[in-house]
Amino acid sequence: HAGKAITVVFAATSLGVALGAPLASLAGNAFGWRVTFVAAAALALLAGMLMSFTVPAVRERRQKGPSLIQTARIPGVLRVAIGWALVMLAPFVVLTYIDAYLADLGVPKYVTSVTLFLIGASGLVGTILIGRLTSRSVYAALLAAPITVAVGFTVLFLSGGNLAIVLLAVALWGLGIAAAVV
């Protein structure tokens, strides 16, 4: 049940990105970043308070496992961790400049919100797909997520300013990055 529970939680993360990022972008454009930041903080506080009252206590079995250093010494673990850090770095680098990239294309400002929604919505699909793939082959899932992100970025770079291709690339990016997070 743990694998399915994790998939549900990460699907909720993608849903939050799909709704939160474009709504924050719209709110920021309408009311300014300060109001948007305060509203986001208030929502996070409210969510934390609600969860503290509604999430049931879970009893964990305390087992003496390997230390963090011992775990890092397991063959392949450190290589995967470093690789995964790089996979996670890439989307944040591109996300930082997505508004400027879209502005260079000459598209209307609202396309940034659409793009952010698309990242989250396709991420929801990516979370579900990677859950299914992981149940068949963890190795395939480890390869599929970063390859999908790389393909999305490559298509974005080679789009030639075609908005339909840009949106396709963004969907691939969202699909892959959500899969990478899971």
C-alpha positions in Angstrom: 0.0 0.0 0.0 2.9 2.3 0.6 3.7 2.7 -3.1 0.2 3.6 -4.0 0.0 6.0 -1.1 3.1 7.7 -2.3 1.7 8.0 -5.8 -1.5 9.6 -4.4 0.5 12.1 -2.4 2.8 13.0 -5.4 -0.3 13.2 -7.6 -1.6 15.8 -5.2 1.7 17.7 -5.5 1.2 17.8 -9.3 -2.3 19.0 -8.8 -1.0 21.7 -6.5 1.5 22.8 -9.2 -1.2 22.6 -11.9 -3.5 24.9 -10.0 -1.1 26.9 -7.7 1.5 28.1 -10.1 -0.9 29.6 -12.7 -3.2 31.0 -10.0 -0.2 32.6 -8.3 1.0 34.0 -11.6 -2.4 35.5 -12.3 -2.7 36.9 -8.7 0.8 38.3 -8.9 0.0 40.1 -12.1 -3.2 41.4 -10.7 -2.3 42.2 -7.1 1.6 42.2 -7.0 4.0 39.6 -5.5 3.6 40.8 -1.9 -0.1 40.0 -1.8 0.5 36.7 -3.5 3.3 35.7 -1.1 1.1 36.6 2.0 -1.8 34.6 0.5 0.4 31.6 -0.2 1.8 31.7 3.4 -1.7 31.9 4.8 -2.8 28.9 2.7 0.2 26.9 3.8 -0.5 27.8 7.5 -4.2 26.8 7.1 -3.3 23.6 5.4 -0.8 22.7 8.1 -3.3 23.4 10.8 -6.0 21.3 9.1 -3.6 18.4 8.6 -2.6 18.5 12.3 -6.2 17.9 13.2 -7.2 15.5 10.4 -4.2 13.3 9.6 -4.3 10.2 11.8 -1.2 9.3 13.8 0.9 6.6 12.2 2.9 4.3 14.4 6.3 3.6 12.9 8.2 0.5 13.6 11.5 1.4 14.9 14.2 -0.7 13.3 17.9 -0.1 13.4 18.8 0.4 9.8 22.0 1.5 8.2 23.3 5.1 8.8 23.1 7.7 6.1 26.8 7.2 5.4 26.4 3.4 5.2 23.5 3.8 2.9 25.5 6.2 0.6 28.2 3.5 0.4 25.9 0.9 -1.0 27.0 0.4 -4.6 25.2 2.7 -7.0 23.3 4.8 -4.3 25.7 7.8 -4.4 25.8 7.8 -8.3 22.0 7.8 -8.5 21.7 10.5 -5.8 24.2 12.8 -7.7 22.5 12.0 -11.0 19.1 12.7 -9.5 20.3 16.0 -8.1 21.3 17.1 -11.6 18.0 15.9 -13.0 16.1 18.0 -10.5 18.5 21.0 -11.1 17.6 21.2 -14.8 13.9 22.0 -14.5 14.5 24.7 -11.9 17.0 26.4 -14.2 14.6 26.4 -17.1 11.6 27.3 -14.9 13.5 30.4 -13.7 13.6 31.7 -17.3 10.3 30.4 -18.7 8.6 33.8 -18.5 11.5 35.5 -20.3 11.6 32.7 -22.9 7.9 33.1 -23.6 8.3 36.9 -23.7 11.0 36.5 -26.3 8.5 34.5 -28.4 6.1 37.5 -28.2 3.2 35.5 -26.7 0.7 37.2 -24.4 1.5 37.3 -20.7 -1.2 34.8 -19.8 0.6 32.1 -21.6 3.0 31.9 -18.7 0.0 30.8 -16.5 -1.1 28.3 -19.1 2.5 26.9 -19.3 2.7 26.5 -15.5 -0.7 24.8 -15.5 0.4 22.5 -18.3 3.5 21.5 -16.3 1.4 20.6 -13.3 -1.4 18.9 -15.3 1.1 16.8 -17.3 2.9 16.1 -14.1 -0.3 14.5 -12.7 -0.3 12.2 -15.7 3.5 11.5 -15.2 3.0 10.6 -11.6 0.4 8.0 -12.5 2.4 6.6 -15.4 5.6 6.4 -13.4 3.8 4.6 -10.6 2.7 1.9 -13.1 6.1 1.7 -14.7 7.9 1.4 -11.3 5.7 -1.6 -10.4 7.1 -3.3 -13.5 10.7 -2.1 -13.5 12.4 0.4 -11.2 15.3 0.5 -13.6 13.1 1.5 -16.5 11.4 4.2 -14.4 14.8 5.6 -13.3 15.7 6.0 -17.0 12.3 7.1 -18.3 11.9 10.2 -16.1 15.2 12.0 -16.9 15.0 11.0 -20.6 11.5 12.5 -20.8 12.7 15.8 -19.2 15.7 15.9 -21.6 13.5 15.3 -24.6 11.1 18.0 -23.4 13.9 20.6 -23.0 15.4 19.6 -26.4 12.0 20.1 -28.1 11.6 23.4 -26.2 15.0 24.6 -27.5 14.4 23.5 -31.1 10.7 24.7 -31.2 11.6 27.6 -33.5 9.1 29.8 -31.6 6.1 27.6 -32.6 3.7 27.9 -29.6 2.1 24.5 -30.2 5.5 22.8 -30.1 6.5 24.9 -27.1 3.4 23.7 -25.2 4.1 20.1 -26.3 7.6 20.4 -25.0 6.4 21.9 -21.7 3.9 18.9 -21.3 6.8 16.5 -21.8 8.8 18.5 -19.2 6.0 18.3 -16.7 5.4 14.6 -17.4 9.1 13.8 -16.9 9.8 16.0 -13.9 6.8 14.7 -11.9 7.9 11.2 -12.7 11.4 12.1 -11.5 10.1 13.4 -8.2 8.2 10.2 -7.5 
